Amino acid sequence: MNREEAFELLKKYVKTDSLIKHSLAVESSMIAYANEFNEDVEEWSICGLLHDIDFEMYPDEHPYRGLEILRENGFSEEFIAAVKGHAVKDAPRETLMAKTLFAVDELSSFAIACALVRPTKLEGMKAKSVKKKFKAKSFAAAVDRDLIRESADQLGVDMNEHLNIVIKGLQNREKELNKEGLSLV
């Protein structure tokens, strides 16, 4: 399955703009890390895009219904394990893809929340401004900051480096998505 087909599959199950944007944001971060780690960009892109495929229609069965959907569509068990690992706390995250998806899921949404309160949105956003919001517990209070730190540690990246990679990925992808009439913000 290529990225375009994966996006069509996502739209079959996800209708809300907010979850589409979240999926695109996680995809953006996965692309950035695939480039960083010299991994298969399209596969990692699709993993980020489809990680929450079941969340809107089957929230009480997330991610298990999504794993079924992915199996039915021919995705590898490694891919499926990465998707499971992003949402199941005690699931093993043995591959680099699984560790990365776990590390970028929550942070991608947090970075987008930071961009939404900036006049220039993602343009010019730096890790310093995200770190400042990270310390403000009242900002995006539902975001589990400990989970973000823990996932970066599991991935083996310094938090500053992690922020920089995710932010740059979001900024780069925003430019590409704008050409398609889409946006992360």
N, C-alpha and C positions, 0 to 999 in steps of 0.2 A: 504494500500500500504506500502510495506517495503522500506527500504533505497535503496536496489539494484534496485527495480522496479522504484523508483523515479529517480535514476541516469539514467536509460534507457529512462525514459520520458524526462528528461532534454536534453539528447543527441539527441532526436528526434527534438527538437526546437533550440538547441544551438550547433553550429559547431565550433566556434572560440575558440582557446586555451585560449585566454585572458579572455573571459567570463566564460568558464568552470573553470578556476583558481579562478576567482572572486567568483563564486558560491561555490566552495570548501572552499575558505577562510571564507566566511560568514557562511557556514555550520560549520566550525571549531569553530568559535566564539560562535555560537548558542549551540554547544555541550558543550563547556566550561561553558556557563551560565546555561544550563540545569542541569549540574552537580552541579554548585554553588547553584542553587535554588531548587534542588531536584525535577526537572520536568522530563517529559517523554523525554529521550535523543533522541530516534528515531524520535519522532514527531518534536522536535525542530531542529534536524539535517535536516530532510526533508524540513522544512520551510526555513531554510537557503539555502539549495541546490536549491530549486525551486523558490525563491523569484523574480528572473529576467527571468523566463522561456520565456517570450514573448519579451524581450528587443531586441534581435538580429533580429528576423523575423518581429516584429511589433513595432519598436521604437516609432512611433508617437502615438501608442495606449497603451503604457506601463503605468500603470500595468493592464489596463482594459481587454485587450485580455488575459493576464495571469490569471486573476480572472476567466474568462470563462473556460479556459483550466483546471484550478484546480477544478471548479464546475463539469465539465464533467467527471473528474476523481474521484469524490466522496469525495473531501476534505470538512471538516466541515466549517461552516460559521465563526467560531472563527479563524481557520487557514487562511481562505481567508481574513478576516479583518486584520490580522497581515501583510499579504503580501500587501494589499492595503495601510496600514498605513506606510509602509517603503518608499513609493513613492509619496503619495498624501499629500501635506503639511498640509492641514486642516482636514485630516481624523482623527477621534478619535482613540487614541491608549489606549484602556481601559484595555487590558489584559497584563499580564507580558510578554507573548510571543511577543505581538505587540510592546511593549516598548523596548524589548531587540533587536528585529530585526532592529528597527529604530536606536538603539544605536550602533549596531555593523556593519551595512552595510558599511558606509563610512570609519569608523575606521579600519576595516579589510583590506580594499584596501590600506589605508595609511600605515599601519604597513607592508604590503607586499612590498610596494614601498621602505620603509626604509630598509627592509631586502635585497632587490635587489642591493643596493649600498654598502652593507657590504661584506667583503671577506668571512665571514663564514655564510652569509645569515641569516637564522633564528636562527641558533645555537648560543647560548650565548647572544642573543639580550635581552636587558633590557629596561624597561620603560624610563629610563634616556635618552637613545639614540633616542628613538622615540619622547620624549618631546623636545629634541634639534632640531630635524627636524621639529617638529610641529611649533616651533617659527620662523623657516626660511621660510618666505612667498614665496620665489622663488622656494622652493622644493615642488614638487607636487602642483603647484599653483592652480590647478582646485579644489582641495579638500576644501570643506567648513568647516573651522575650527570652526566657530561659531555653525554650525549645529551639529558637533561632541560634543561640550560642552553642547549645549542645550539638545541633546538626552541623554547624560549621566545624566544630571540633571533630566530629565523626568523619567529615570530609577531609580533614587535615589541612584546613586553610585558616589563616589569620583573619580575624573579623574585619579588619580594614581592607584587606585584599578581597575578601568575600563581598563586601559592600561595593567596592570599586568594580568588580567583574559584573555583578548584577546590575548596577546602575548603568554602566556602559552598554550592557546588553539590552536593557530597556530603551536607552536612548537610540541606539542603532536600529533596533526593530521598529521603534515608533516612526522613524523616517520611512522605512520600507512599507509599513502598514498604511501610512498616510497616502501613499501612492495608490493603494487599493481601496481607499475610502474608509479605512478602519483606523482605530486609535486605541491606545492603552488607557488613556485618561478621558 
